Amino acid sequence: YICERTVDENNDTVHQPRPSDDLKATFLHECGHALDTCYEEYSEKEEFRHNYYLDIAHVPDNVAVKIKYYLQKSVAGQQECCAELTGILLGNRRDHFQEMRESFPNTIKVIQKKLNLAAPTD
């Protein structure tokens, strides 16, 4: 589910709608998870894992603090990174998308090859 509004469960207050850019970015990230699933969890396969670990080994400390969620040394890290990078390739421009593109060149190539996607033009 991608919710436009959330509810504070302590007092049932309905929060303001999330900005449309955030909803779009979340949608594109979740599309990344869906594509990973459709392609038999390729983010968990050796080719992806190898390139993911090559990339995370070279992320500078000052960038790592910004994208640490995507640097988890686990299957979860691979899955989340795959989803976010796929979203970026589909047009996502939220948060630290530039740092993600710069930090995962090998991983992006695996995704592009698997999904037959071109590199972003901006």
Beta strands, then each sheet from edge to edge (+ up, - down):
strand 1: 7-8
strand 2: 13-14
sheet 1: 1+ 2-
end
